[in-house]
Amino acid sequence: MDHITKSMNDTETEWMDDIEAGQITSDTEARKRLAGKLIVDQSLKKSHPLSLRVPDADLEAIQLKAAKAGIPYQSLIKSVLHRFATDQL
């Protein structure tokens, strides 16, 4: 297994440690981690602050969906905006 760990990046190594420690026990958890990493990677690119007003009910629904996905709600909003902007939504 040592030859495998040599080719892994830091994130993959961390995930492998978490799997071995029993902290990731399902494919769903692994997918949530991957989605979160992709969102973080996107957020590291140059960005600009945005301020807007959102109805309370919409914000609460977004926060609930983000919590179920295991990501911050701002990241979820940013991801949706990105997918819309790039015609993926």
N, C-alpha and C positions, 0 to 999 in steps of 0.2 A: 504494500500500500504506500510505501515511502515514495516510490516513483510517481504515484498519482498526486500526492500532496505537494511535490516539488513543482508541478505544473499548475497548481491552483493559485488564484489571486487571493488577496486578504479576505474578501467577502466570502468566497467559496470555502476557504479554510475555517472561517468563523462558523459558517453553516454546518460544515462537517463536524466541528466540535459540538455544536448545539444538537445535532442529530445523535451523535454518540452519547451525549449527556441526557438524551431523552427529552430535550426541550422542544424539538420539532418531531411530532409523532404522526403527522398525516401529510398527504399531498396538498390538502387545502392550506395548511399552515405554511408549507414551502412556497406555494403560489402567492400567498399574501406577502411573504417576505420578498419574493422576487418583484412583485408589483410595487412594493414600497421602495425597493432599491432603484427601480427604473424611474419612479417619480423623483426620488432624491437626485439621481443622475441628471434628470432634466432640470431640476431646480438649481443645479450648479452652473448651468449655462447663464450667460448674461440675461438679466431680467430687469423690469422696471416695476415700481410699486403701482398699485391700482386700488382706488377707493371707490366703492359703489354701495348703494343702499339695496338691501334685499329684504323682502317681506319675512317677518318672523317665522311663519309656517314653513317657508321654503328653506330658510337657514336651518331650522330644526330637522327637517327631512334630510338635508345634505349632511348634517352632523351625524345623524343616525346611520345613514348609509356608509359614511366614512368610518364610523366606529365598528360597524359590522365587517368592513374590509380591513380593519386594523391599521388605518392610515389617518393622518391629520386631515381635518375637513378642508383646510386651505389647499393642501396638496391635491385633494380630490377635485376641487374647483379648478385649480390650475391645469390638471390633467384633462378635464372636460373641455376647457377653453382651448388647450393645445390640439386636442383631437378635432374640435370644430374648425379651428384655424387651418388645419392641414387636411381637411376634407375626409377625416377618418370617422366622423360621427354623422 
